[in-house]
Amino acid sequence: MFGIRLIAVLGAALMLCALLLNAAQAGGKPNIVVVGVDSDPASVRHGSRIQTRAATALSDQLHEAGFDVFDAVGLFRPSADRSRRTDRNIVVAARTAKRPPLDIVVVFSTYTKARENDYGTWLGARVSGRMLNVRTGQLLATFELASPRLRRAPSDCARPCLMEIIGREAQILARDMGAALAEKLIWVSDPEPATPQPADRTLAAAPNGYALVLDGFTPEDVTGIEEYLVVFSDYARHRPVRVGTRHHEFWYESGASSGRLYRNLKKMLAHMGVRGRIDFSGNVFTIAKISPRAQRGFKKGDW
């Protein structure tokens, strides 16, 4: 068994409570992204197999605990993959994400250790990181896990073999770390036991994510649209991403396919008596309102 040493930051529980409460009020659990950071020259580069296996294991544990974990691939430009990542770069990138909006970022670094003696090569790993509030940058928790003992590599172990052993070690540590973080998130966000969901809610347990962009609609129109969105079949949750006078954006999660949602949106416009154009690309629905030109009458003598 690998020991787990989790260092809680004083006051982190209160900040985390506030963050999760805001996410719950927005209609769902916090959205989480896991990103490898390698600003320390001694750490493993973020594109390596070792770091990738650790990130996958950590994300899987949070996902299995019922949290919404999103891939970090779309956060950075391809050119950024050639440079080392800092905490600041990651938080700024996560803060600009709108589809989906992100609440928590888990940044972590992986370190390797190798020692040689007359008996062979001995290998170990260490994983350390922080959990941050995306919007404010506040520190929510810190963690560090290390191999309790070094593992001896086979005598004929070349570089690929050594990388496999260290990658496996980092994977084990990251999985334990993810389980510990999941327990912390569960305890803070929902101290009561979860209520079992009916069998017919299976789709909503793993919803599809859509971005809904509303152009040209008044705030009163949007209020009416939200009333339809929550009664669509297989609705899971939604939250506002951008709110303006005539432009609104929502992140919408549903078990419905894109085809069914498209049909529902068309029926919604018809029921509301609103003319509009619906465009769909990727996972983005853009609904543009078509409004007739206002008629302005003038009385004799106004000119």
KOLTI-576110 format. One record per atom (N, C-alpha, C): residue number from 1; chain; atom name; x negated, z negated, y. Coordinates in steps of 0.2 Angstrom, whole numbers, always signed. Layout:
// residues N
NUM_A_CA_X_Z_Y
...
// end
This chain:
// residues 303
1_A_N_-4_+0_-6
1_A_CA_+0_+0_+0
1_A_C_-4_+0_+6
2_A_N_-2_+4_+11
2_A_CA_-6_+4_+17
2_A_C_-3_-1_+22
3_A_N_-7_-5_+25
3_A_CA_-4_-10_+30
3_A_C_-2_-6_+37
4_A_N_+3_-9_+40
4_A_CA_+5_-6_+46
4_A_C_+4_-11_+52
5_A_N_+1_-9_+57
5_A_CA_+0_-13_+63
5_A_C_+3_-10_+69
6_A_N_+9_-13_+71
6_A_CA_+13_-10_+76
6_A_C_+12_-15_+82
7_A_N_+9_-12_+88
7_A_CA_+9_-17_+94
7_A_C_+14_-15_+98
8_A_N_+19_-20_+99
8_A_CA_+25_-19_+104
8_A_C_+23_-20_+111
9_A_N_+25_-16_+115
9_A_CA_+23_-18_+122
9_A_C_+29_-22_+125
10_A_N_+26_-27_+129
10_A_CA_+31_-32_+132
10_A_C_+36_-29_+137
11_A_N_+42_-30_+136
11_A_CA_+47_-27_+140
11_A_C_+50_-20_+138
12_A_N_+46_-17_+132
12_A_CA_+48_-11_+130
12_A_C_+55_-10_+127
13_A_N_+57_-16_+124
13_A_CA_+64_-16_+121
13_A_C_+70_-15_+126
14_A_N_+69_-18_+132
14_A_CA_+74_-18_+138
14_A_C_+74_-11_+140
15_A_N_+68_-8_+141
15_A_CA_+68_-1_+144
15_A_C_+71_+4_+139
16_A_N_+69_+3_+133
16_A_CA_+72_+7_+127
16_A_C_+79_+7_+127
17_A_N_+82_+1_+128
17_A_CA_+89_-1_+128
17_A_C_+93_+4_+133
18_A_N_+90_+3_+139
18_A_CA_+93_+7_+145
18_A_C_+93_+15_+143
19_A_N_+87_+17_+141
19_A_CA_+87_+24_+139
19_A_C_+92_+26_+134
20_A_N_+92_+22_+129
20_A_CA_+97_+24_+123
20_A_C_+104_+24_+126
21_A_N_+105_+19_+130
21_A_CA_+112_+18_+133
21_A_C_+114_+24_+137
22_A_N_+109_+27_+141
22_A_CA_+111_+33_+145
22_A_C_+112_+39_+141
23_A_N_+108_+39_+135
23_A_CA_+109_+45_+131
23_A_C_+116_+44_+127
24_A_N_+118_+38_+125
24_A_CA_+124_+37_+122
24_A_C_+130_+39_+127
25_A_N_+129_+37_+133
25_A_CA_+134_+38_+138
25_A_C_+135_+46_+139
26_A_N_+129_+50_+138
26_A_CA_+130_+57_+139
26_A_C_+133_+60_+133
27_A_N_+134_+56_+128
27_A_CA_+138_+59_+122
27_A_C_+134_+60_+116
28_A_N_+128_+56_+115
28_A_CA_+125_+57_+108
28_A_C_+118_+52_+108
29_A_N_+115_+53_+103
29_A_CA_+108_+50_+102
29_A_C_+103_+53_+106
30_A_N_+97_+49_+108
30_A_CA_+92_+52_+112
30_A_C_+89_+58_+108
31_A_N_+87_+63_+112
31_A_CA_+83_+69_+109
31_A_C_+76_+67_+109
32_A_N_+72_+68_+104
32_A_CA_+65_+66_+103
32_A_C_+61_+72_+101
33_A_N_+55_+72_+104
33_A_CA_+50_+77_+102
33_A_C_+43_+73_+100
34_A_N_+40_+76_+95
34_A_CA_+34_+73_+93
34_A_C_+28_+78_+95
35_A_N_+23_+76_+98
35_A_CA_+18_+80_+100
35_A_C_+11_+77_+99
36_A_N_+6_+81_+96
36_A_CA_+0_+78_+96
36_A_C_-4_+79_+102
37_A_N_-8_+74_+104
37_A_CA_-12_+74_+110
37_A_C_-19_+74_+108
38_A_N_-24_+77_+111
38_A_CA_-31_+77_+109
38_A_C_-36_+77_+115
39_A_N_-34_+74_+120
39_A_CA_-38_+74_+126
39_A_C_-44_+70_+125
40_A_N_-44_+65_+120
40_A_CA_-50_+62_+118
40_A_C_-55_+67_+114
41_A_N_-61_+68_+116
41_A_CA_-65_+73_+112
41_A_C_-66_+71_+105
42_A_N_-65_+64_+103
42_A_CA_-67_+62_+97
42_A_C_-60_+63_+92
43_A_N_-55_+65_+95
43_A_CA_-49_+66_+91
43_A_C_-48_+73_+88
44_A_N_-44_+73_+83
44_A_CA_-43_+80_+80
44_A_C_-39_+84_+84
45_A_N_-41_+91_+84
45_A_CA_-38_+96_+89
45_A_C_-30_+96_+86
46_A_N_-26_+98_+91
46_A_CA_-19_+98_+90
46_A_C_-17_+104_+85
47_A_N_-21_+109_+85
47_A_CA_-19_+115_+80
47_A_C_-22_+114_+73
48_A_N_-25_+109_+72
48_A_CA_-28_+108_+65
48_A_C_-23_+107_+60
49_A_N_-25_+108_+53
49_A_CA_-20_+106_+48
49_A_C_-19_+99_+47
50_A_N_-24_+95_+49
50_A_CA_-23_+87_+49
50_A_C_-18_+85_+54
51_A_N_-19_+87_+60
51_A_CA_-14_+85_+65
51_A_C_-7_+88_+64
52_A_N_-6_+94_+61
52_A_CA_+0_+97_+59
52_A_C_+4_+93_+54
53_A_N_+0_+91_+49
53_A_CA_+3_+87_+43
53_A_C_+5_+80_+46
54_A_N_+2_+77_+50
54_A_CA_+4_+71_+53
54_A_C_+10_+71_+57
55_A_N_+10_+77_+61
55_A_CA_+16_+78_+66
55_A_C_+22_+79_+61
56_A_N_+22_+83_+56
56_A_CA_+27_+84_+52
56_A_C_+30_+78_+48
57_A_N_+25_+74_+46
57_A_CA_+27_+68_+42
57_A_C_+31_+63_+47
58_A_N_+28_+62_+53
58_A_CA_+31_+58_+58
58_A_C_+38_+60_+60
59_A_N_+39_+67_+61
59_A_CA_+45_+69_+63
59_A_C_+50_+69_+58
60_A_N_+48_+70_+52
60_A_CA_+53_+69_+46
60_A_C_+56_+62_+45
61_A_N_+52_+57_+46
61_A_CA_+54_+50_+46
61_A_C_+59_+49_+51
62_A_N_+58_+51_+57
62_A_CA_+63_+50_+62
62_A_C_+69_+54_+61
63_A_N_+69_+60_+58
63_A_CA_+74_+64_+57
63_A_C_+79_+61_+51
64_A_N_+75_+59_+46
64_A_CA_+79_+56_+40
64_A_C_+82_+49_+43
65_A_N_+80_+46_+48
65_A_CA_+83_+40_+50
65_A_C_+90_+42_+55
66_A_N_+91_+48_+56
66_A_CA_+97_+50_+59
66_A_C_+96_+52_+66
67_A_N_+90_+52_+69
67_A_CA_+88_+54_+76
67_A_C_+87_+62_+76
68_A_N_+89_+64_+82
68_A_CA_+88_+71_+84
68_A_C_+81_+73_+86
69_A_N_+77_+76_+82
69_A_CA_+70_+78_+83
69_A_C_+69_+85_+84
70_A_N_+66_+87_+89
70_A_CA_+66_+94_+91
70_A_C_+58_+97_+90
71_A_N_+57_+103_+89
71_A_CA_+51_+106_+88
71_A_C_+47_+106_+95
72_A_N_+41_+105_+95
72_A_CA_+37_+106_+102
72_A_C_+34_+112_+103
73_A_N_+36_+117_+99
73_A_CA_+32_+124_+99
73_A_C_+34_+127_+106
74_A_N_+40_+127_+108
74_A_CA_+42_+130_+114
74_A_C_+41_+126_+121
75_A_N_+37_+121_+120
75_A_CA_+36_+117_+126
75_A_C_+30_+120_+130
76_A_N_+25_+123_+127
76_A_CA_+19_+125_+130
76_A_C_+18_+133_+130
77_A_N_+15_+136_+135
77_A_CA_+13_+143_+134
77_A_C_+8_+144_+129
78_A_N_+8_+150_+126
78_A_CA_+2_+151_+121
78_A_C_-5_+150_+124
79_A_N_-6_+151_+130
79_A_CA_-13_+150_+133
79_A_C_-15_+143_+133
80_A_N_-9_+138_+133
80_A_CA_-11_+131_+132
80_A_C_-13_+129_+126
81_A_N_-12_+133_+120
81_A_CA_-15_+131_+114
81_A_C_-22_+130_+113
82_A_N_-26_+134_+118
82_A_CA_-33_+134_+118
82_A_C_-36_+128_+122
83_A_N_-32_+124_+125
83_A_CA_-35_+118_+129
83_A_C_-32_+112_+126
84_A_N_-36_+107_+127
84_A_CA_-34_+100_+124
84_A_C_-28_+98_+129
85_A_N_-24_+94_+125
85_A_CA_-18_+91_+128
85_A_C_-19_+84_+131
86_A_N_-16_+83_+136
86_A_CA_-16_+76_+139
86_A_C_-9_+73_+139
87_A_N_-8_+67_+140
87_A_CA_-2_+64_+140
87_A_C_+2_+66_+146
88_A_N_-1_+67_+152
88_A_CA_+2_+70_+157
88_A_C_+5_+77_+156
89_A_N_+1_+81_+153
89_A_CA_+3_+88_+152
89_A_C_+10_+88_+147
90_A_N_+10_+84_+143
90_A_CA_+15_+83_+138
90_A_C_+22_+81_+141
91_A_N_+21_+76_+145
91_A_CA_+27_+73_+148
91_A_C_+30_+78_+153
92_A_N_+25_+81_+157
92_A_CA_+28_+86_+162
92_A_C_+31_+92_+158
93_A_N_+29_+94_+153
93_A_CA_+32_+100_+149
93_A_C_+38_+97_+146
94_A_N_+39_+91_+144
94_A_CA_+45_+89_+141
94_A_C_+50_+88_+146
95_A_N_+48_+86_+152
95_A_CA_+53_+85_+158
95_A_C_+56_+91_+160
96_A_N_+53_+97_+159
96_A_CA_+56_+103_+161
96_A_C_+60_+106_+156
97_A_N_+60_+104_+150
97_A_CA_+64_+106_+144
97_A_C_+72_+105_+146
98_A_N_+76_+110_+145
98_A_CA_+83_+109_+147
98_A_C_+87_+111_+141
99_A_N_+84_+115_+136
99_A_CA_+88_+117_+131
99_A_C_+85_+116_+124
100_A_N_+85_+110_+121
100_A_CA_+89_+104_+123
100_A_C_+85_+100_+128
101_A_N_+89_+96_+132
101_A_CA_+85_+91_+136
101_A_C_+82_+85_+132
102_A_N_+76_+83_+134
102_A_CA_+73_+78_+130
102_A_C_+73_+71_+133
103_A_N_+73_+66_+129
103_A_CA_+74_+59_+131
103_A_C_+67_+55_+130
104_A_N_+65_+56_+124
104_A_CA_+59_+52_+122
104_A_C_+54_+57_+119
105_A_N_+47_+56_+121
105_A_CA_+42_+60_+118
105_A_C_+37_+55_+114
106_A_N_+35_+56_+108
106_A_CA_+31_+52_+104
106_A_C_+24_+56_+104
107_A_N_+19_+54_+108
107_A_CA_+13_+57_+108
107_A_C_+8_+53_+104
108_A_N_+4_+57_+100
108_A_CA_-1_+53_+95
108_A_C_-7_+57_+94
109_A_N_-12_+53_+92
109_A_CA_-19_+56_+91
109_A_C_-21_+54_+84
110_A_N_-25_+59_+81
110_A_CA_-27_+57_+74
110_A_C_-35_+57_+74
111_A_N_-38_+52_+71
111_A_CA_-45_+52_+71
111_A_C_-47_+52_+64
112_A_N_-53_+54_+62
112_A_CA_-56_+54_+55
112_A_C_-62_+50_+55
113_A_N_-64_+48_+49
113_A_CA_-70_+44_+48
113_A_C_-73_+46_+42
114_A_N_-79_+47_+42
114_A_CA_-83_+49_+36
114_A_C_-90_+45_+35
115_A_N_-91_+43_+29
115_A_CA_-97_+39_+28
115_A_C_-100_+41_+22
116_A_N_-107_+42_+22
116_A_CA_-110_+45_+16
116_A_C_-116_+39_+14
117_A_N_-116_+38_+8
117_A_CA_-121_+34_+5
117_A_C_-123_+36_-2
118_A_N_-127_+32_-6
118_A_CA_-130_+35_-12
118_A_C_-124_+36_-17
119_A_N_-118_+33_-16
119_A_CA_-113_+34_-21
119_A_C_-108_+40_-19
120_A_N_-109_+43_-13
120_A_CA_-105_+49_-12
120_A_C_-102_+48_-4
121_A_N_-97_+53_-3
121_A_CA_-94_+53_+4
121_A_C_-88_+49_+4
122_A_N_-87_+45_+9
122_A_CA_-81_+41_+9
122_A_C_-77_+43_+16
123_A_N_-70_+44_+15
123_A_CA_-66_+47_+20
123_A_C_-61_+42_+22
124_A_N_-59_+42_+28
124_A_CA_-53_+38_+31
124_A_C_-50_+41_+37
125_A_N_-44_+39_+39
125_A_CA_-41_+41_+45
125_A_C_-38_+36_+49
126_A_N_-36_+37_+56
126_A_CA_-33_+33_+60
126_A_C_-28_+37_+64
127_A_N_-22_+34_+65
127_A_CA_-17_+37_+69
127_A_C_-15_+32_+75
128_A_N_-15_+34_+81
128_A_CA_-13_+30_+86
128_A_C_-9_+34_+91
129_A_N_-5_+31_+95
129_A_CA_-1_+34_+100
129_A_C_+4_+30_+104
130_A_N_+8_+33_+108
130_A_CA_+13_+30_+112
130_A_C_+20_+33_+112
131_A_N_+25_+29_+114
131_A_CA_+32_+32_+114
131_A_C_+34_+31_+122
132_A_N_+36_+37_+125
132_A_CA_+37_+37_+132
132_A_C_+44_+39_+134
133_A_N_+46_+37_+139
133_A_CA_+52_+39_+142
133_A_C_+51_+46_+146
134_A_N_+54_+51_+144
134_A_CA_+52_+58_+147
134_A_C_+54_+58_+155
135_A_N_+59_+55_+157
135_A_CA_+61_+55_+164
135_A_C_+57_+51_+168
136_A_N_+55_+45_+166
136_A_CA_+51_+41_+171
136_A_C_+44_+40_+169
137_A_N_+42_+42_+163
137_A_CA_+35_+41_+160
137_A_C_+34_+34_+158
138_A_N_+39_+30_+158
138_A_CA_+38_+23_+156
138_A_C_+36_+22_+149
139_A_N_+31_+17_+148
139_A_CA_+29_+16_+141
139_A_C_+34_+12_+137
140_A_N_+36_+14_+131
140_A_CA_+41_+11_+127
140_A_C_+38_+7_+122
141_A_N_+33_+10_+119
141_A_CA_+30_+6_+113
141_A_C_+23_+10_+112
142_A_N_+18_+6_+109
142_A_CA_+12_+9_+107
142_A_C_+11_+7_+99
143_A_N_+7_+11_+96
143_A_CA_+6_+10_+89
143_A_C_-1_+12_+87
144_A_N_-3_+9_+81
144_A_CA_-10_+11_+78
144_A_C_-10_+10_+71
145_A_N_-11_+14_+67
145_A_CA_-12_+13_+60
145_A_C_-18_+16_+57
146_A_N_-22_+13_+53
146_A_CA_-28_+15_+50
146_A_C_-28_+14_+43
147_A_N_-32_+18_+39
147_A_CA_-33_+17_+32
147_A_C_-36_+10_+31
148_A_N_-33_+6_+26
148_A_CA_-36_+0_+25
148_A_C_-43_+0_+21
149_A_N_-44_+6_+18
149_A_CA_-51_+7_+15
149_A_C_-52_+14_+15
150_A_N_-59_+16_+14
150_A_CA_-61_+23_+14
150_A_C_-60_+25_+7
151_A_N_-58_+32_+6
151_A_CA_-57_+35_+0
151_A_C_-63_+39_-2
152_A_N_-66_+39_-8
152_A_CA_-72_+42_-10
152_A_C_-70_+49_-12
153_A_N_-73_+54_-9
153_A_CA_-72_+61_-11
153_A_C_-75_+63_-17
154_A_N_-73_+68_-21
154_A_CA_-76_+70_-27
154_A_C_-83_+73_-25
155_A_N_-88_+73_-30
155_A_CA_-95_+75_-29
155_A_C_-95_+82_-27
156_A_N_-91_+86_-29
156_A_CA_-91_+93_-28
156_A_C_-86_+95_-22
157_A_N_-85_+91_-18
157_A_CA_-79_+92_-13
157_A_C_-82_+96_-7
158_A_N_-81_+102_-6
158_A_CA_-83_+106_+0
158_A_C_-78_+105_+6
159_A_N_-79_+108_+11
159_A_CA_-76_+107_+17
159_A_C_-68_+107_+16
160_A_N_-65_+113_+13
160_A_CA_-58_+113_+12
160_A_C_-56_+107_+8
161_A_N_-59_+105_+3
161_A_CA_-57_+99_+0
161_A_C_-57_+93_+4
162_A_N_-63_+92_+8
162_A_CA_-63_+86_+13
162_A_C_-57_+86_+18
163_A_N_-55_+92_+20
163_A_CA_-50_+93_+25
163_A_C_-43_+91_+21
164_A_N_-42_+93_+15
164_A_CA_-36_+91_+11
164_A_C_-36_+83_+11
165_A_N_-41_+80_+9
165_A_CA_-41_+73_+8
165_A_C_-39_+69_+14
166_A_N_-42_+71_+20
166_A_CA_-41_+68_+26
166_A_C_-34_+70_+29
167_A_N_-32_+76_+28
167_A_CA_-25_+78_+30
167_A_C_-20_+74_+26
168_A_N_-21_+72_+19
168_A_CA_-16_+68_+16
168_A_C_-16_+61_+18
169_A_N_-22_+59_+20
169_A_CA_-22_+52_+22
169_A_C_-19_+51_+29
170_A_N_-20_+56_+34
170_A_CA_-16_+56_+40
170_A_C_-9_+57_+39
171_A_N_-7_+61_+34
171_A_CA_+1_+61_+33
171_A_C_+4_+55_+30
172_A_N_+0_+51_+26
172_A_CA_+3_+45_+24
172_A_C_+4_+40_+30
173_A_N_-2_+40_+34
173_A_CA_-1_+35_+39
173_A_C_+4_+37_+44
174_A_N_+5_+43_+46
174_A_CA_+10_+45_+50
174_A_C_+17_+44_+48
175_A_N_+18_+45_+41
175_A_CA_+25_+43_+38
175_A_C_+26_+36_+39
176_A_N_+21_+32_+38
176_A_CA_+23_+24_+39
176_A_C_+24_+23_+46
177_A_N_+20_+26_+50
177_A_CA_+21_+25_+57
177_A_C_+28_+27_+60
178_A_N_+31_+33_+57
178_A_CA_+37_+36_+59
178_A_C_+43_+31_+56
179_A_N_+42_+28_+50
179_A_CA_+47_+23_+48
179_A_C_+47_+17_+52
180_A_N_+41_+15_+54
180_A_CA_+42_+9_+59
180_A_C_+45_+10_+65
181_A_N_+43_+16_+68
181_A_CA_+47_+18_+75
181_A_C_+54_+19_+74
182_A_N_+56_+22_+68
182_A_CA_+63_+23_+67
182_A_C_+67_+16_+66
183_A_N_+64_+12_+63
183_A_CA_+67_+5_+63
183_A_C_+68_+2_+70
184_A_N_+63_+3_+74
184_A_CA_+63_+0_+81
184_A_C_+69_+3_+85
185_A_N_+69_+10_+84
185_A_CA_+75_+14_+88
185_A_C_+81_+12_+85
186_A_N_+82_+11_+78
186_A_CA_+89_+10_+75
186_A_C_+91_+3_+78
187_A_N_+86_-2_+78
187_A_CA_+88_-9_+80
187_A_C_+90_-10_+87
188_A_N_+87_-6_+91
188_A_CA_+88_-6_+98
188_A_C_+95_-2_+100
189_A_N_+96_+4_+97
189_A_CA_+101_+8_+99
189_A_C_+108_+6_+95
190_A_N_+107_+3_+89
190_A_CA_+113_+2_+85
190_A_C_+112_-4_+80
191_A_N_+112_-10_+83
191_A_CA_+111_-16_+79
191_A_C_+116_-17_+73
192_A_N_+122_-14_+74
192_A_CA_+127_-15_+69
192_A_C_+127_-10_+64
193_A_N_+128_-11_+57
193_A_CA_+128_-6_+52
193_A_C_+132_+0_+54
194_A_N_+129_+6_+52
194_A_CA_+133_+12_+53
194_A_C_+139_+12_+49
195_A_N_+144_+15_+52
195_A_CA_+151_+16_+48
195_A_C_+150_+23_+44
196_A_N_+151_+23_+38
196_A_CA_+151_+29_+34
196_A_C_+156_+34_+37
197_A_N_+153_+40_+37
197_A_CA_+157_+46_+40
197_A_C_+161_+49_+34
198_A_N_+168_+51_+36
198_A_CA_+172_+55_+31
198_A_C_+168_+61_+29
199_A_N_+170_+63_+23
199_A_CA_+167_+69_+20
199_A_C_+168_+75_+24
200_A_N_+173_+76_+28
200_A_CA_+175_+82_+31
200_A_C_+171_+82_+38
201_A_N_+166_+77_+39
201_A_CA_+162_+77_+45
201_A_C_+155_+79_+43
202_A_N_+154_+82_+38
202_A_CA_+147_+84_+35
202_A_C_+144_+89_+40
203_A_N_+148_+94_+43
203_A_CA_+145_+99_+47
203_A_C_+143_+95_+54
204_A_N_+147_+91_+56
204_A_CA_+145_+87_+63
204_A_C_+139_+83_+62
205_A_N_+137_+81_+56
205_A_CA_+131_+77_+55
205_A_C_+125_+81_+56
206_A_N_+125_+87_+55
206_A_CA_+119_+92_+56
206_A_C_+121_+97_+61
207_A_N_+123_+96_+67
207_A_CA_+126_+101_+71
207_A_C_+121_+107_+74
208_A_N_+124_+112_+76
208_A_CA_+120_+117_+79
208_A_C_+120_+116_+87
209_A_N_+114_+117_+90
209_A_CA_+114_+116_+97
209_A_C_+114_+122_+101
210_A_N_+119_+122_+106
210_A_CA_+120_+128_+111
210_A_C_+119_+126_+118
211_A_N_+116_+130_+122
211_A_CA_+116_+129_+129
211_A_C_+122_+133_+132
212_A_N_+126_+130_+136
212_A_CA_+132_+133_+139
212_A_C_+131_+133_+147
213_A_N_+130_+139_+150
213_A_CA_+129_+140_+157
213_A_C_+135_+143_+160
214_A_N_+138_+139_+165
214_A_CA_+144_+141_+168
214_A_C_+143_+143_+175
215_A_N_+144_+149_+177
215_A_CA_+142_+152_+183
215_A_C_+149_+154_+187
216_A_N_+149_+151_+193
216_A_CA_+155_+153_+197
216_A_C_+161_+148_+197
217_A_N_+161_+143_+193
217_A_CA_+166_+139_+192
217_A_C_+166_+133_+196
218_A_N_+171_+131_+199
218_A_CA_+172_+125_+203
218_A_C_+171_+119_+199
219_A_N_+170_+113_+202
219_A_CA_+170_+107_+198
219_A_C_+176_+105_+195
220_A_N_+182_+107_+198
220_A_CA_+188_+106_+195
220_A_C_+189_+110_+189
221_A_N_+186_+117_+189
221_A_CA_+186_+121_+183
221_A_C_+182_+118_+178
222_A_N_+177_+115_+179
222_A_CA_+172_+112_+174
222_A_C_+175_+106_+171
223_A_N_+179_+102_+175
223_A_CA_+182_+97_+172
223_A_C_+188_+99_+166
224_A_N_+191_+104_+168
224_A_CA_+196_+107_+163
224_A_C_+192_+110_+157
225_A_N_+187_+113_+158
225_A_CA_+183_+116_+153
225_A_C_+180_+111_+148
226_A_N_+178_+105_+151
226_A_CA_+176_+100_+146
226_A_C_+181_+97_+142
227_A_N_+187_+97_+144
227_A_CA_+193_+95_+140
227_A_C_+194_+99_+134
228_A_N_+193_+106_+135
228_A_CA_+193_+110_+129
228_A_C_+187_+109_+125
229_A_N_+181_+108_+127
229_A_CA_+175_+108_+123
229_A_C_+175_+102_+118
230_A_N_+178_+97_+120
230_A_CA_+178_+91_+116
230_A_C_+183_+91_+110
231_A_N_+188_+96_+111
231_A_CA_+193_+97_+106
231_A_C_+192_+103_+101
232_A_N_+187_+107_+102
232_A_CA_+185_+112_+98
232_A_C_+184_+109_+91
233_A_N_+185_+113_+86
233_A_CA_+184_+111_+79
233_A_C_+176_+110_+78
234_A_N_+174_+104_+74
234_A_CA_+167_+103_+73
234_A_C_+163_+101_+79
235_A_N_+167_+99_+84
235_A_CA_+163_+96_+90
235_A_C_+159_+90_+88
236_A_N_+153_+90_+90
236_A_CA_+149_+84_+89
236_A_C_+147_+80_+96
237_A_N_+144_+83_+101
237_A_CA_+143_+80_+107
237_A_C_+141_+85_+112
238_A_N_+141_+83_+118
238_A_CA_+138_+87_+124
238_A_C_+136_+83_+129
239_A_N_+132_+86_+134
239_A_CA_+129_+82_+139
239_A_C_+127_+87_+145
240_A_N_+128_+85_+151
240_A_CA_+127_+89_+157
240_A_C_+119_+90_+157
241_A_N_+116_+96_+159
241_A_CA_+109_+97_+160
241_A_C_+108_+98_+168
242_A_N_+113_+102_+171
242_A_CA_+112_+104_+178
242_A_C_+119_+104_+181
243_A_N_+120_+101_+186
243_A_CA_+127_+101_+190
243_A_C_+126_+103_+197
244_A_N_+130_+108_+199
244_A_CA_+130_+111_+206
244_A_C_+137_+112_+208
245_A_N_+137_+115_+214
245_A_CA_+144_+117_+216
245_A_C_+147_+123_+213
246_A_N_+143_+128_+211
246_A_CA_+146_+133_+207
246_A_C_+142_+135_+201
247_A_N_+137_+131_+199
247_A_CA_+133_+132_+193
247_A_C_+132_+126_+189
248_A_N_+134_+126_+183
248_A_CA_+134_+120_+179
248_A_C_+131_+122_+172
249_A_N_+127_+118_+169
249_A_CA_+124_+119_+162
249_A_C_+125_+113_+158
250_A_N_+127_+114_+152
250_A_CA_+128_+109_+147
250_A_C_+124_+110_+140
251_A_N_+122_+105_+137
251_A_CA_+119_+106_+130
251_A_C_+125_+103_+126
252_A_N_+127_+108_+121
252_A_CA_+133_+107_+117
252_A_C_+131_+107_+110
253_A_N_+133_+102_+106
253_A_CA_+131_+102_+99
253_A_C_+138_+102_+95
254_A_N_+138_+107_+90
254_A_CA_+144_+108_+86
254_A_C_+142_+110_+79
255_A_N_+146_+109_+74
255_A_CA_+145_+111_+67
255_A_C_+148_+119_+67
256_A_N_+151_+121_+72
256_A_CA_+154_+128_+72
256_A_C_+148_+133_+73
257_A_N_+149_+139_+70
257_A_CA_+145_+144_+70
257_A_C_+145_+147_+77
258_A_N_+140_+151_+79
258_A_CA_+141_+155_+86
258_A_C_+147_+159_+86
259_A_N_+149_+162_+81
259_A_CA_+155_+167_+81
259_A_C_+161_+163_+82
260_A_N_+162_+157_+79
260_A_CA_+168_+153_+80
260_A_C_+168_+150_+87
261_A_N_+162_+148_+90
261_A_CA_+162_+145_+96
261_A_C_+163_+151_+102
262_A_N_+161_+157_+100
262_A_CA_+162_+162_+105
262_A_C_+170_+164_+105
263_A_N_+173_+164_+100
263_A_CA_+180_+165_+100
263_A_C_+184_+159_+103
264_A_N_+182_+153_+102
264_A_CA_+185_+147_+105
264_A_C_+184_+148_+113
265_A_N_+178_+150_+115
265_A_CA_+177_+150_+122
265_A_C_+182_+156_+125
266_A_N_+183_+161_+122
266_A_CA_+187_+167_+124
266_A_C_+194_+164_+125
267_A_N_+197_+160_+119
267_A_CA_+204_+158_+120
267_A_C_+204_+152_+125
268_A_N_+199_+149_+126
268_A_CA_+199_+144_+132
268_A_C_+200_+147_+139
269_A_N_+197_+152_+140
269_A_CA_+198_+156_+146
269_A_C_+205_+158_+147
270_A_N_+207_+161_+141
270_A_CA_+214_+164_+141
270_A_C_+219_+158_+143
271_A_N_+219_+153_+140
271_A_CA_+223_+147_+141
271_A_C_+223_+144_+148
272_A_N_+217_+144_+151
272_A_CA_+216_+142_+157
272_A_C_+218_+147_+163
273_A_N_+220_+153_+160
273_A_CA_+222_+158_+165
273_A_C_+216_+160_+170
274_A_N_+210_+160_+167
274_A_CA_+204_+162_+171
274_A_C_+201_+168_+168
275_A_N_+199_+173_+172
275_A_CA_+195_+179_+170
275_A_C_+188_+177_+170
276_A_N_+184_+179_+165
276_A_CA_+177_+178_+165
276_A_C_+174_+183_+160
277_A_N_+167_+183_+160
277_A_CA_+163_+187_+156
277_A_C_+159_+182_+152
278_A_N_+159_+183_+145
278_A_CA_+155_+178_+141
278_A_C_+149_+183_+138
279_A_N_+143_+180_+139
279_A_CA_+137_+183_+136
279_A_C_+133_+178_+131
280_A_N_+131_+181_+126
280_A_CA_+127_+176_+121
280_A_C_+121_+179_+119
281_A_N_+115_+175_+119
281_A_CA_+109_+177_+117
281_A_C_+105_+171_+114
282_A_N_+102_+172_+108
282_A_CA_+99_+166_+105
282_A_C_+104_+161_+104
283_A_N_+103_+155_+108
283_A_CA_+108_+150_+107
283_A_C_+111_+148_+114
284_A_N_+111_+153_+118
284_A_CA_+114_+152_+125
284_A_C_+120_+156_+126
285_A_N_+125_+153_+128
285_A_CA_+131_+156_+130
285_A_C_+132_+156_+138
286_A_N_+132_+161_+141
286_A_CA_+133_+162_+148
286_A_C_+140_+164_+150
287_A_N_+144_+160_+154
287_A_CA_+151_+161_+155
287_A_C_+151_+162_+163
288_A_N_+152_+168_+165
288_A_CA_+153_+170_+172
288_A_C_+160_+171_+174
289_A_N_+162_+167_+179
289_A_CA_+169_+168_+181
289_A_C_+170_+174_+186
290_A_N_+175_+178_+185
290_A_CA_+177_+183_+189
290_A_C_+183_+181_+193
291_A_N_+181_+181_+200
291_A_CA_+186_+178_+204
291_A_C_+189_+184_+209
292_A_N_+195_+185_+210
292_A_CA_+198_+190_+215
292_A_C_+195_+188_+222
293_A_N_+195_+193_+226
293_A_CA_+193_+192_+233
293_A_C_+198_+188_+237
294_A_N_+197_+183_+240
294_A_CA_+202_+179_+244
294_A_C_+205_+184_+250
295_A_N_+211_+183_+251
295_A_CA_+214_+187_+256
295_A_C_+215_+183_+262
296_A_N_+212_+186_+268
296_A_CA_+213_+182_+274
296_A_C_+217_+186_+279
297_A_N_+223_+183_+281
297_A_CA_+227_+186_+285
297_A_C_+226_+184_+292
298_A_N_+228_+188_+297
298_A_CA_+227_+186_+304
298_A_C_+234_+188_+308
299_A_N_+235_+184_+312
299_A_CA_+241_+184_+316
299_A_C_+240_+189_+322
300_A_N_+245_+192_+325
300_A_CA_+244_+196_+331
300_A_C_+242_+192_+336
301_A_N_+237_+194_+340
301_A_CA_+234_+190_+345
301_A_C_+228_+187_+344
302_A_N_+226_+187_+337
302_A_CA_+219_+183_+335
302_A_C_+213_+187_+337
303_A_N_+214_+194_+338
303_A_CA_+209_+198_+340
303_A_C_+210_+200_+348
// end
